[in-house]
């Protein structure tokens, strides 16, 4: 029997003025329906992490990140094996706006406490990563 394929993804903690931008996933999404999430997505075949991050942020938010900094890689096994390369993004070109409302039904700038509340259950490392990202 073949093992499930690993979903290799990138995600961005977009930080501005002491807040981080999160998106609530649409209820009909296959992965994490209705859950709060960072912006990003799957790395396509032959694509680098940096290229995937830039593509995803442009597609989802209409922005181009400037000097994203890799923070960590986290992962899990449910609903299928996944790995998320988390980047800190503190500068970008453009103004973030929801370009894919079929993907995210809500965008919100969140304080550290709000972000921990929304992402804490997703992975044990998110509270620590959020604190680092928002520490300035």
Helices and strands as residue ranges (DSSP letters): E 7-16, E 19-25, E 36-37, E 39-42, H 49-61, E 64-65, E 69-76, E 82-89, E 92-93, E 104-110, H 112-119, H 126-134
